[in-house]
Amino acid sequence: MSLEISLTDRVAIVTGASAGIGRGIALALAQAGASVVVADVDETPPTGEVVPTVEAIETAGGEAHYVETDVADCDAVEALVAETVASYGGLDVLVNNAGVSHDGTVEETTPETWDRVLGVNLTGVYHGVHHAMPVLKRSPAARVINVASQLALVGRPRKPAYLASKGGVVSLTRQLAVDYADVPVLVNAICPGVVRTELTREALSDPDSSAFLESETLLPYLGDPDDVGAMAAFLASDLGRYITGQCLVVDGGYTAH
């Protein structure tokens, strides 16, 4: 077996890929040779990113396509998969990355907020797999990669909806791996730690919060989206052919103690 990470001639959908971890994953898959469908509610990245993800991939010589998608909308995800198949003829890799967060105790979390966080983070994964699985089953190298969180494995104050949703992603990942191992469709989750993105920018800009997160991470630095992208590219490639039903933690050692 070659030890090169190659995704040449493979097609990938990455949700929430306009910025942050999703962008890092999309760039990594494209660099390995995949054609990448960037699915997000907005093509324009927030402050801090230089150019849209599709443009960045194309500038580097890759192939990419943007589809506006709210993963909490089942019909929108169905349309995303249909457009991917129409554009590229199939699908090999589904990365369910889109996510939202909310701070507050369970008493402070409104039912509307609870529904939105779980709707994107957990039900959005269901929507993706539900519509993509019939197509993935036709691929000889089918992969589902769900982006959970280190917080699916440990507690954190004031994030009940987020932790519940990411814990659900971990359990769903294992269940899907059992159901589809005989196809095979390999299903794994990545649990990132503290990564420098727009989602963590506010917490990392607060000196007390930043000091706490850095002190809880064993390595003397925090992660970047590229760190998660590298793991996703590995799992999507032939090098990951014997890995399924697992939660790969990319957290600088945060959950080790």
KAUR-V483663 format. One line per field, one symbol per residue. ss: DSSP state (H for helix, E for strand, - for the rest). phi: phi as a letter, one per 40 degrees, with the letter a starting at -180 (. if undefined). burial: 1 if it has 9 or more other ideal C-beta (glycine too) atoms within 8 Angstrom, else 0. A space follows every 50 residues. Layout:
ss=???
phi=???
burial=???
//
This chain:
ss=----------EEEEE----HHHHHHHHHHHH---EEEEEE---------- --HHHHHHH---EEEEEE-----HHHHHHHHHHHHHHH----EEEE---- ---E------HHHHHHHHHHHHHHHHHHHHHHHHHH------EEEEE--H HH------EHHHHHHHHHHHHHHHHHHHHH-----EEEEEEE--E--HHH HHHHH-HHHHHHHHHH------E-HHHHHHHHHHHH-HHH------EEEE ---HHH-
phi=.ccccbbdgbbbbbcgccagcdcdcdcccccchccbccbacaccccdhcc bdddccccccgcbaacbcabcccdcccdcdcccccccbgiabbbbcbdab babiccccccdccdcccccccbcccddccdccddcdccccbcbbbbccad ccbbcacgacccccccccccccdccccccbccccbcbbbbbcccbcbccb dcccccdcccccccccccccaccbdcccdccccccccccccbbagbbccb bggdcca
burial=00000110011111111111111111111111111111110010100010 01110111010101111110111001111110111001011111111110 01010000100011011111111111111111101110100111111111 11100000111111111111011101100110001111111111111101 10110000110011001000011011111111111110010001101111 1111100
//
